[in-house]
Amino acid sequence: MENSFFSIDRLIEFGMGIAVAQQMVRMMNETMQNMYVPGTMNPMQPSPNNIYYVIMDGQQSGPYTESELARLIGQKKVTKDTYIWKPGMTDWQTAERLPDVLRLVALTPVPFNK
């Protein structure tokens, strides 16, 4: 079994988990958008598109949009061991532990080797 970030076995392994996580997030977002927060006059507004911060070459960099992060994955600047943080997270996590980053890996073509 190949232990690569791009391994099909790794992607299939997380496929079901990603689908369930997306459904849970969708339900939580709908609930939060309809939530009334005392002291405000309107419901909570949805957050902007996901933004990510990464540790590259020992330095924090970002923010990156999903498409920019996908580009970094394709260039192999972001690997399964890269630490990533986005708003709402309590701590930095490796890329392989974040379902939304794994989704980007699944959508990023494997580098072409002729």
C-alpha positions in Angstrom: 0.0 0.0 0.0 1.4 3.4 -1.0 1.6 5.9 1.8 1.5 8.9 -0.4 -0.7 12.1 0.1 -2.1 11.3 -3.4 -2.7 7.6 -2.8 -6.1 6.5 -4.0 -6.4 4.2 -1.0 -6.0 7.3 1.3 -8.6 9.2 -0.6 -11.2 6.4 -0.6 -10.6 5.9 3.1 -11.6 9.4 3.8 -14.3 9.7 1.2 -17.2 8.6 3.4 -15.9 10.6 6.3 -15.8 13.8 4.1 -19.3 13.3 2.9 -20.6 12.8 6.5 -18.6 15.8 7.7 -19.9 18.0 4.9 -23.5 17.1 5.8 -22.9 17.9 9.4 -21.2 21.2 8.6 -24.1 22.1 6.3 -26.7 21.4 9.0 -24.6 23.4 11.6 -24.3 26.3 9.2 -28.0 26.4 8.5 -28.7 26.3 12.3 -26.2 29.0 13.0 -27.4 31.3 10.2 -30.9 31.2 11.7 -29.6 31.7 15.3 -30.6 34.9 17.1 -27.7 36.3 19.2 -28.8 38.5 22.1 -27.5 42.1 21.8 -27.6 42.0 18.0 -30.5 43.0 15.8 -30.0 40.3 13.2 -29.0 36.6 12.8 -25.4 35.7 12.5 -24.0 36.3 9.0 -22.4 33.5 7.1 -18.6 33.5 7.1 -16.6 34.4 4.0 -15.1 31.7 1.8 -12.7 29.4 3.6 -9.3 30.9 4.1 -6.2 29.0 5.2 -2.9 29.7 6.8 0.0 27.2 6.3 3.5 26.7 7.7 5.9 26.6 4.8 9.7 26.7 5.3 9.2 27.1 9.0 7.2 30.3 8.5 3.4 31.1 8.7 2.1 32.2 5.4 -1.4 33.1 4.1 -4.2 33.8 4.0 -4.9 31.5 1.0 -8.2 30.8 -0.6 -9.2 27.2 -1.4 -8.0 27.6 -5.0 -4.7 29.0 -3.9 -4.3 26.1 -1.4 -5.2 23.6 -4.2 -2.4 25.2 -6.3 0.1 24.7 -3.5 -1.0 21.1 -3.2 -0.5 20.6 -6.9 3.0 22.1 -6.6 3.7 19.8 -3.7 4.5 22.8 -1.5 1.7 21.6 0.8 2.0 17.9 1.8 0.2 15.6 4.2 2.5 16.8 6.9 2.0 20.5 6.4 0.5 22.3 9.3 -2.7 24.3 8.4 -5.0 26.6 10.3 -8.2 28.3 9.4 -10.6 30.6 11.4 -12.6 28.6 13.9 -9.9 26.0 14.6 -8.4 25.9 18.1 -5.0 24.6 17.0 -2.9 23.9 13.9 -3.5 20.5 12.3 -1.6 18.5 9.6 -3.2 18.6 6.2 -4.1 14.9 6.3 -6.3 15.4 9.3 -8.5 18.1 7.7 -11.4 16.8 5.6 -11.8 20.0 3.6 -8.1 19.9 2.6 -8.4 16.2 1.7 -11.3 17.2 -0.6 -9.0 19.7 -2.3 -6.4 16.9 -2.7 -9.0 14.7 -4.4 -9.9 17.5 -6.8 -6.2 18.4 -7.6 -4.8 16.4 -10.5 -1.8 14.2 -9.8 1.3 15.7 -11.4 1.9 14.4 -14.9 5.0 12.2 -15.3 5.8 11.1 -18.8 
